[in-house]
Amino acid sequence: MFRNTYDSDNTVFSPQGRLHQVEYALEAVKQGSAAVGLRSKTHAVLLALKRSTGELASYQQKMFRIDDHVGIAIAGLTSDARVLSNFMRQQAMASRMLYNRPVPVNRLVSAIADKAQVNTQEYGRRPYGVGFLVIGQDALGPHLYEFSPSGTSYEYYAMSIGARSQSAKTYLEKHFASFADCTLEELVQHGLHALRETLQQDKELTINNTSVGILSGPGSSFKIVEGPELQPFLSLMVPKADPAAPAAAPAEDVQMEDAS
């Protein structure tokens, strides 16, 4: 379990040049339920899979509205996400009060990346165990960023984080060339199909376990779609082929069986 005591503090490098505490924080993101983000030339959407501890419990919150033009989806520790999302709201409000303008999306992402990076270099602190997908809109169009606990951030055309996110990435990589010209409805459908790839075999996307965040163009506000409002999008999904279903037998084989 322990790696020669080099994992006891996030300010101590291992002989291989690794910070194990930061890697553990990244692992916490991988254990969180999946989130998917994608954008076109005019729209950006987030989709997230919500978890529940049982039938008597509510579903966890996976999306946060930061400002009219910015929203996030999370994977990892929700408590850490709440702290960072409050910090992002403070940055957004400060920009409106001081400069009378919405905060640029890249500056907002850089601010939380700087805040997270401090926790990887100061004694007595731990990295935040949460990752974000951030969508925003500005004069240059829609944006999609990924933020990780290590303090790094990248801009993407499409991205997935969380548990079994590689399956969603495979779908996104296969179809991302068509995203630029997609309508909002088509973009949401691609996102739902990518999110479905992260599910276990016996699970399905429902209005209870799915959240969709939408930025539908210039001047629009970030909107979270949940519950019954989500049903029209789920109804348009193409049914997933059952890999356990037996393949149809060739015609020649059927004739031979009949003859025997």
Contacts in CASP RR format, 6 or more apart in sequence:
PFRMAT RR
TARGET T0000
AUTHOR 0000-0000-0000
METHOD contacts of the structure
MODEL  1
MFRNTYDSDNTVFSPQGRLHQVEYALEAVKQGSAAVGLRSKTHAVLLALK
RSTGELASYQQKMFRIDDHVGIAIAGLTSDARVLSNFMRQQAMASRMLYN
RPVPVNRLVSAIADKAQVNTQEYGRRPYGVGFLVIGQDALGPHLYEFSPS
GTSYEYYAMSIGARSQSAKTYLEKHFASFADCTLEELVQHGLHALRETLQ
QDKELTINNTSVGILSGPGSSFKIVEGPELQPFLSLMVPKADPAAPAAAP
AEDVQMEDAS
2 8 0 8 1.000
3 14 0 8 1.000
3 20 0 8 1.000
4 14 0 8 1.000
6 12 0 8 1.000
6 13 0 8 1.000
6 14 0 8 1.000
6 15 0 8 1.000
6 18 0 8 1.000
6 20 0 8 1.000
7 14 0 8 1.000
7 20 0 8 1.000
7 21 0 8 1.000
7 24 0 8 1.000
9 21 0 8 1.000
9 123 0 8 1.000
9 124 0 8 1.000
10 19 0 8 1.000
10 20 0 8 1.000
10 21 0 8 1.000
10 22 0 8 1.000
10 119 0 8 1.000
10 120 0 8 1.000
10 121 0 8 1.000
10 125 0 8 1.000
10 126 0 8 1.000
10 127 0 8 1.000
11 121 0 8 1.000
11 122 0 8 1.000
11 123 0 8 1.000
12 19 0 8 1.000
13 19 0 8 1.000
14 20 0 8 1.000
19 120 0 8 1.000
21 120 0 8 1.000
21 126 0 8 1.000
21 127 0 8 1.000
22 120 0 8 1.000
22 127 0 8 1.000
22 149 0 8 1.000
22 150 0 8 1.000
24 127 0 8 1.000
25 126 0 8 1.000
25 127 0 8 1.000
25 128 0 8 1.000
25 129 0 8 1.000
25 149 0 8 1.000
25 150 0 8 1.000
26 148 0 8 1.000
26 149 0 8 1.000
26 150 0 8 1.000
28 76 0 8 1.000
28 77 0 8 1.000
28 129 0 8 1.000
28 130 0 8 1.000
28 149 0 8 1.000
29 75 0 8 1.000
29 76 0 8 1.000
29 129 0 8 1.000
29 130 0 8 1.000
29 131 0 8 1.000
29 148 0 8 1.000
29 149 0 8 1.000
29 161 0 8 1.000
29 162 0 8 1.000
30 75 0 8 1.000
30 162 0 8 1.000
30 163 0 8 1.000
30 165 0 8 1.000
31 76 0 8 1.000
31 162 0 8 1.000
31 163 0 8 1.000
32 51 0 8 1.000
32 75 0 8 1.000
32 76 0 8 1.000
32 162 0 8 1.000
32 163 0 8 1.000
33 48 0 8 1.000
33 49 0 8 1.000
33 50 0 8 1.000
33 51 0 8 1.000
33 60 0 8 1.000
33 62 0 8 1.000
33 75 0 8 1.000
33 162 0 8 1.000
33 163 0 8 1.000
34 48 0 8 1.000
34 49 0 8 1.000
34 75 0 8 1.000
34 160 0 8 1.000
34 161 0 8 1.000
34 162 0 8 1.000
34 163 0 8 1.000
34 164 0 8 1.000
34 165 0 8 1.000
34 168 0 8 1.000
34 195 0 8 1.000
34 198 0 8 1.000
35 46 0 8 1.000
35 47 0 8 1.000
35 48 0 8 1.000
35 49 0 8 1.000
35 62 0 8 1.000
35 73 0 8 1.000
35 74 0 8 1.000
35 75 0 8 1.000
35 133 0 8 1.000
35 160 0 8 1.000
35 161 0 8 1.000
35 162 0 8 1.000
35 165 0 8 1.000
36 46 0 8 1.000
36 47 0 8 1.000
36 48 0 8 1.000
36 73 0 8 1.000
36 133 0 8 1.000
36 158 0 8 1.000
36 159 0 8 1.000
36 160 0 8 1.000
36 165 0 8 1.000
36 168 0 8 1.000
36 172 0 8 1.000
36 191 0 8 1.000
36 194 0 8 1.000
36 195 0 8 1.000
37 44 0 8 1.000
37 45 0 8 1.000
37 46 0 8 1.000
37 47 0 8 1.000
37 73 0 8 1.000
37 133 0 8 1.000
37 135 0 8 1.000
37 144 0 8 1.000
37 156 0 8 1.000
37 158 0 8 1.000
37 159 0 8 1.000
37 160 0 8 1.000
37 191 0 8 1.000
38 44 0 8 1.000
38 45 0 8 1.000
38 144 0 8 1.000
38 157 0 8 1.000
38 158 0 8 1.000
38 159 0 8 1.000
38 172 0 8 1.000
38 176 0 8 1.000
38 179 0 8 1.000
38 187 0 8 1.000
38 190 0 8 1.000
38 191 0 8 1.000
38 194 0 8 1.000
39 45 0 8 1.000
39 135 0 8 1.000
39 142 0 8 1.000
39 143 0 8 1.000
39 144 0 8 1.000
39 157 0 8 1.000
39 158 0 8 1.000
39 179 0 8 1.000
39 187 0 8 1.000
40 142 0 8 1.000
40 179 0 8 1.000
40 180 0 8 1.000
40 181 0 8 1.000
40 182 0 8 1.000
40 183 0 8 1.000
40 187 0 8 1.000
41 141 0 8 1.000
41 142 0 8 1.000
41 180 0 8 1.000
41 181 0 8 1.000
42 141 0 8 1.000
42 142 0 8 1.000
42 217 0 8 1.000
42 218 0 8 1.000
43 142 0 8 1.000
43 182 0 8 1.000
43 183 0 8 1.000
43 184 0 8 1.000
43 187 0 8 1.000
43 214 0 8 1.000
43 215 0 8 1.000
43 216 0 8 1.000
43 217 0 8 1.000
44 135 0 8 1.000
44 136 0 8 1.000
44 137 0 8 1.000
44 142 0 8 1.000
44 143 0 8 1.000
44 144 0 8 1.000
44 214 0 8 1.000
44 215 0 8 1.000
45 135 0 8 1.000
45 184 0 8 1.000
45 187 0 8 1.000
45 188 0 8 1.000
45 191 0 8 1.000
45 212 0 8 1.000
45 213 0 8 1.000
45 214 0 8 1.000
45 215 0 8 1.000
46 63 0 8 1.000
46 71 0 8 1.000
46 72 0 8 1.000
46 73 0 8 1.000
46 133 0 8 1.000
46 135 0 8 1.000
46 211 0 8 1.000
46 212 0 8 1.000
46 213 0 8 1.000
46 214 0 8 1.000
47 73 0 8 1.000
47 188 0 8 1.000
47 191 0 8 1.000
47 192 0 8 1.000
47 194 0 8 1.000
47 195 0 8 1.000
47 210 0 8 1.000
47 211 0 8 1.000
47 212 0 8 1.000
47 213 0 8 1.000
48 62 0 8 1.000
48 63 0 8 1.000
48 73 0 8 1.000
48 74 0 8 1.000
48 75 0 8 1.000
48 195 0 8 1.000
48 210 0 8 1.000
48 211 0 8 1.000
49 62 0 8 1.000
49 195 0 8 1.000
49 198 0 8 1.000
49 199 0 8 1.000
49 205 0 8 1.000
49 209 0 8 1.000
49 210 0 8 1.000
50 59 0 8 1.000
50 60 0 8 1.000
50 61 0 8 1.000
50 62 0 8 1.000
50 208 0 8 1.000
50 209 0 8 1.000
50 210 0 8 1.000
50 211 0 8 1.000
51 59 0 8 1.000
51 60 0 8 1.000
51 209 0 8 1.000
52 58 0 8 1.000
52 59 0 8 1.000
52 60 0 8 1.000
52 208 0 8 1.000
52 209 0 8 1.000
59 208 0 8 1.000
59 209 0 8 1.000
60 78 0 8 1.000
61 78 0 8 1.000
62 73 0 8 1.000
62 74 0 8 1.000
62 211 0 8 1.000
63 71 0 8 1.000
63 72 0 8 1.000
63 73 0 8 1.000
63 74 0 8 1.000
63 211 0 8 1.000
63 213 0 8 1.000
63 224 0 8 1.000
64 71 0 8 1.000
64 72 0 8 1.000
64 74 0 8 1.000
64 81 0 8 1.000
64 82 0 8 1.000
64 85 0 8 1.000
65 71 0 8 1.000
65 222 0 8 1.000
65 224 0 8 1.000
66 72 0 8 1.000
66 85 0 8 1.000
66 88 0 8 1.000
66 89 0 8 1.000
66 92 0 8 1.000
66 108 0 8 1.000
66 134 0 8 1.000
66 222 0 8 1.000
67 89 0 8 1.000
67 92 0 8 1.000
67 102 0 8 1.000
67 103 0 8 1.000
67 222 0 8 1.000
68 102 0 8 1.000
68 221 0 8 1.000
68 222 0 8 1.000
69 102 0 8 1.000
69 105 0 8 1.000
69 136 0 8 1.000
69 137 0 8 1.000
69 138 0 8 1.000
69 215 0 8 1.000
69 219 0 8 1.000
69 221 0 8 1.000
69 222 0 8 1.000
70 88 0 8 1.000
70 92 0 8 1.000
70 102 0 8 1.000
70 103 0 8 1.000
70 105 0 8 1.000
70 108 0 8 1.000
70 134 0 8 1.000
70 135 0 8 1.000
70 136 0 8 1.000
70 137 0 8 1.000
70 222 0 8 1.000
71 134 0 8 1.000
71 135 0 8 1.000
71 136 0 8 1.000
71 213 0 8 1.000
71 215 0 8 1.000
71 222 0 8 1.000
72 81 0 8 1.000
72 85 0 8 1.000
72 88 0 8 1.000
72 132 0 8 1.000
72 133 0 8 1.000
72 134 0 8 1.000
72 135 0 8 1.000
73 132 0 8 1.000
73 133 0 8 1.000
73 211 0 8 1.000
73 213 0 8 1.000
74 81 0 8 1.000
74 130 0 8 1.000
74 131 0 8 1.000
74 132 0 8 1.000
74 133 0 8 1.000
75 130 0 8 1.000
75 131 0 8 1.000
75 133 0 8 1.000
75 161 0 8 1.000
75 162 0 8 1.000
75 163 0 8 1.000
75 165 0 8 1.000
76 129 0 8 1.000
76 130 0 8 1.000
76 131 0 8 1.000
76 162 0 8 1.000
77 128 0 8 1.000
77 129 0 8 1.000
77 130 0 8 1.000
78 130 0 8 1.000
80 128 0 8 1.000
80 129 0 8 1.000
80 130 0 8 1.000
81 130 0 8 1.000
81 131 0 8 1.000
81 132 0 8 1.000
83 128 0 8 1.000
84 112 0 8 1.000
84 115 0 8 1.000
84 116 0 8 1.000
84 128 0 8 1.000
84 130 0 8 1.000
84 132 0 8 1.000
87 111 0 8 1.000
87 112 0 8 1.000
87 115 0 8 1.000
88 108 0 8 1.000
88 111 0 8 1.000
88 112 0 8 1.000
91 103 0 8 1.000
91 108 0 8 1.000
91 111 0 8 1.000
92 102 0 8 1.000
92 103 0 8 1.000
92 108 0 8 1.000
94 103 0 8 1.000
95 101 0 8 1.000
95 102 0 8 1.000
95 103 0 8 1.000
96 102 0 8 1.000
96 103 0 8 1.000
102 138 0 8 1.000
104 138 0 8 1.000
105 134 0 8 1.000
105 136 0 8 1.000
105 137 0 8 1.000
105 138 0 8 1.000
105 143 0 8 1.000
105 145 0 8 1.000
106 143 0 8 1.000
106 145 0 8 1.000
106 155 0 8 1.000
108 134 0 8 1.000
109 134 0 8 1.000
109 145 0 8 1.000
109 147 0 8 1.000
109 153 0 8 1.000
110 153 0 8 1.000
112 132 0 8 1.000
112 147 0 8 1.000
112 153 0 8 1.000
113 147 0 8 1.000
113 151 0 8 1.000
113 152 0 8 1.000
113 153 0 8 1.000
114 151 0 8 1.000
116 127 0 8 1.000
116 128 0 8 1.000
116 147 0 8 1.000
116 149 0 8 1.000
116 150 0 8 1.000
116 151 0 8 1.000
117 150 0 8 1.000
117 151 0 8 1.000
118 125 0 8 1.000
119 125 0 8 1.000
119 126 0 8 1.000
119 127 0 8 1.000
119 128 0 8 1.000
120 127 0 8 1.000
120 149 0 8 1.000
120 150 0 8 1.000
120 151 0 8 1.000
127 149 0 8 1.000
127 150 0 8 1.000
128 149 0 8 1.000
129 149 0 8 1.000
130 149 0 8 1.000
131 146 0 8 1.000
131 147 0 8 1.000
131 148 0 8 1.000
131 149 0 8 1.000
131 161 0 8 1.000
132 145 0 8 1.000
132 146 0 8 1.000
132 147 0 8 1.000
133 144 0 8 1.000
133 145 0 8 1.000
133 146 0 8 1.000
133 147 0 8 1.000
133 159 0 8 1.000
133 161 0 8 1.000
134 143 0 8 1.000
134 144 0 8 1.000
134 145 0 8 1.000
134 146 0 8 1.000
134 147 0 8 1.000
135 142 0 8 1.000
135 143 0 8 1.000
135 144 0 8 1.000
135 145 0 8 1.000
135 213 0 8 1.000
135 215 0 8 1.000
135 222 0 8 1.000
136 142 0 8 1.000
136 143 0 8 1.000
136 144 0 8 1.000
136 215 0 8 1.000
136 222 0 8 1.000
137 143 0 8 1.000
137 215 0 8 1.000
137 217 0 8 1.000
137 218 0 8 1.000
137 219 0 8 1.000
137 220 0 8 1.000
141 218 0 8 1.000
142 215 0 8 1.000
142 217 0 8 1.000
143 155 0 8 1.000
144 155 0 8 1.000
144 156 0 8 1.000
144 157 0 8 1.000
144 158 0 8 1.000
144 159 0 8 1.000
145 153 0 8 1.000
145 154 0 8 1.000
145 155 0 8 1.000
145 156 0 8 1.000
146 153 0 8 1.000
146 154 0 8 1.000
146 156 0 8 1.000
146 159 0 8 1.000
146 161 0 8 1.000
147 153 0 8 1.000
157 176 0 8 1.000
157 179 0 8 1.000
157 180 0 8 1.000
158 172 0 8 1.000
158 176 0 8 1.000
158 179 0 8 1.000
158 194 0 8 1.000
159 169 0 8 1.000
159 172 0 8 1.000
160 166 0 8 1.000
160 168 0 8 1.000
160 169 0 8 1.000
160 172 0 8 1.000
160 194 0 8 1.000
160 198 0 8 1.000
162 198 0 8 1.000
163 198 0 8 1.000
164 197 0 8 1.000
164 198 0 8 1.000
164 199 0 8 1.000
165 198 0 8 1.000
167 197 0 8 1.000
167 198 0 8 1.000
168 194 0 8 1.000
168 195 0 8 1.000
168 197 0 8 1.000
168 198 0 8 1.000
170 197 0 8 1.000
171 190 0 8 1.000
171 193 0 8 1.000
171 194 0 8 1.000
171 197 0 8 1.000
172 190 0 8 1.000
172 194 0 8 1.000
175 190 0 8 1.000
179 187 0 8 1.000
179 190 0 8 1.000
182 190 0 8 1.000
184 214 0 8 1.000
184 216 0 8 1.000
185 233 0 8 1.000
185 236 0 8 1.000
188 212 0 8 1.000
188 214 0 8 1.000
188 233 0 8 1.000
189 233 0 8 1.000
189 236 0 8 1.000
189 237 0 8 1.000
192 205 0 8 1.000
192 210 0 8 1.000
192 212 0 8 1.000
192 233 0 8 1.000
192 234 0 8 1.000
192 237 0 8 1.000
193 237 0 8 1.000
193 238 0 8 1.000
195 205 0 8 1.000
195 210 0 8 1.000
196 204 0 8 1.000
196 205 0 8 1.000
196 237 0 8 1.000
196 240 0 8 1.000
199 205 0 8 1.000
205 234 0 8 1.000
205 237 0 8 1.000
206 234 0 8 1.000
207 226 0 8 1.000
207 227 0 8 1.000
207 228 0 8 1.000
207 230 0 8 1.000
207 231 0 8 1.000
207 234 0 8 1.000
208 227 0 8 1.000
210 226 0 8 1.000
210 230 0 8 1.000
210 234 0 8 1.000
211 224 0 8 1.000
211 225 0 8 1.000
211 226 0 8 1.000
212 224 0 8 1.000
212 225 0 8 1.000
212 226 0 8 1.000
212 230 0 8 1.000
212 233 0 8 1.000
213 222 0 8 1.000
213 223 0 8 1.000
213 224 0 8 1.000
213 225 0 8 1.000
214 222 0 8 1.000
214 223 0 8 1.000
214 224 0 8 1.000
214 225 0 8 1.000
215 222 0 8 1.000
215 223 0 8 1.000
216 223 0 8 1.000
225 233 0 8 1.000
249 257 0 8 1.000
END
